[in-house]
Amino acid sequence: EKCSLTDVTGRLVGNLSRGYKQRVGLAQALIHDPDVLVLDEPTFGLDPEQIHEIRTLIKSLGGEHTIILSTHILPEVTMTCQKVVIINEGRVVTAESLEALSSQARTSEKIALRLKSAESGVLDGLRSIPGVNSVSQEDGGTFIIEAELGKDIREDIARMAVEKGWGLLEIRAMAPSLEEIYLDRISRERGEERS
């Protein structure tokens, strides 16, 4: 019941979908009520609905068991885990909460801005806002604004966009991705090895 297998009771495991096979594997691991569950790539090869179901199941088990999720699918970590352990060549590089890792990796405040019209004065206008370090424009028309660490300038950006009639579509703070954090920690680890 915990693994939502009641509707396939009595069927051969070999005839089940990949998602159900993953659930059967989890049920087998849970049958003896272990303190620790080690899950290796538990969502690999699943469709989006099955991924959601397995994530939900893993999260529900977290209160009763310590779960170690081994994966190279970094979005899976952000959707499922509370703490991250990054291992490089068999050595622990870091072991922290996602929130702490994200906070430590920030060197500036990044903001994504989408406008209805990206006229020529937008870049100069955004650069004139106090606290802005740099402004760049991506291919899709999204502006990436970097501001001083600890300074939230979203209200200033929104005010300028409205006053100038740029057509504000979206404004959001950007946290460093787990991929960026991973690459930063691994490169630091390699740099320390060479010193």
N, C-alpha and C positions, 0 to 999 in steps of 0.2 A: 504493500500500500504506500509506504514512504517513497518508493521509487516509481510509483504510478505504473505498476506492471499487472494489475488485476485484470485488465481487459485482454491480456495475451496469455493468461494462465493456461497451461496445458499445451502450448505451441512449442515446437522445436526451436531452440535458440538460433540455429542455422537458417531458419526461415524468417527471422525477424529483420526489421530495418536496422540500419546502422545505429540510429538513435535509441531504439529499444535494446540493442546489444550493449550499448554504453550503460544503459540503466541496469541491465542484468549484471554487468560487471560491478557496478556500484552496489547492487543488492548483495552480491557475493562477498564483497569487501565488508559490508555492514553487518552481515549475519552474526558475527561474533562480537559486535559492539566494541570495535577497537577504539583506543584513545586517539590514535593518529591514523589518518587516511592519506596516502600518497597517490595523487592523480596525475598521470602523465598524458598531456594533451587531450583532456576529456572531451573537447568539442571538435576535434579534428574530423573533417569530412562530413559534418552534420549540416543540415539545411538551417536557415535562420530561425525557424520555429523550434526545431530541436535544440539549437544552441541556447535559445532563451529558456527552454524548459530545463536543460541541464544546469545552466547558471543558477536558476531559481532553486533547484534541488541542492546544489553545492552550498549556496548561501544558507539554506534552511538547516543544513547539516552542521554549519559552522558553530552554532551554539552548543552542540553536543559533542563535537569532535574537533581536534586540531586537524586542519586540512592543509596539506602541502600540495600546491598546484605547480607542476613543472610544465612550462610552456615557453615557446618562442613567439607566440601570438600575443604581442604586447597589449593590444586593446582588450584581450581577454582578462589580463591582469587588472586593468583599471575597472572593468565591469564586475569583477568577482572578488578581488582581494582587498584586504585592509593593510597588509604589510608586504613589503617587497624585499626579497633577498636577491641581489645580483651577484652571480658567480662567474668568474672569468678564469679559465684554465684551472679549474678545481679550487680556486681560492675565493673566499667571500670578499667581495669588493665593498658592499654596503648592505645593511639590513635596517630598514626604516619604514615608517608609515608612508603611504602615498602622499599624504598632505605634507609631511616633513621634507620628503624628497623634492616635491614641487616647490616648496618655499625656499629650500637651499639652492635650487637651480636657477632661481630668478635673479637676473642681474639688472633688469629694468621692468617696467610695466609695459606690456604689449596690449594693443587694442586693435581690433579689426573693425573697419568701417566700410559699409556699402552705401553708395549714394545712387540716386536715380540719374543724375547728370554729373558727369565728371569733367567740368569745364576747366579751362587752363589755370585759373587762379586757385584751385583747390589745394595743390601741393604747397604753394607759398602761404596760403591762409592757414593751413594746419601747422606748418612750421613756425608760424608767428605766435602760436599759443605758448604761454609761459610753461616751462617744464618739459616741452617736447625736445627729444634728442634727435630723432630722425623720422622721416616719413618716406615710405616706398609704396609703389602701386604694383599689384600683381596683375597677371594676364586677364583675369576675370573682372577687373575693375575694382577689386577690393583694395583698400588702403590699409597698410600696416603701419601703425604709429607706435614708436617707442618713446616712453617718457621716463623721467627720473624714478628710481625705485621708491615705492611708498607714496607716490603722488598719483591720485586718481583724477584724471583730466576729462573723463567722459562727459561730464556736465558741460564743460567749456566747449568740447567738440560738438556736442548736440546743439548748444546755443548758436555756435557759428554756422553750422549746417542749416539751421532753420532761418537765421537772419539773412543768410546769403541765398536762400532758396535752392539749395543743392538737392533737396528731396531725400531726406534721411530714411534709409530702408532698414539698416541694422547697425548697431554699435554693441560690441561685446569685448570683455576682457579676455585675454588669451593666456592660459597657463602653459608652461612648457609641457610638451608631450612626454610620455614615458619613453618613447624612442629617443628623444633629445637627451633626456636624463640618463638613459642607459649608455648612449654613445659618449656623453660627457664623462661619466664615471669610469667607463672602460678606457677612454683615452688618458684620463688622469692616472689610472692604475698602471698603464703601459709606460707613461712618462716617469712615474716613480720607480718602476723597475729599472729603467735605463740610467737613473741618477746614481 
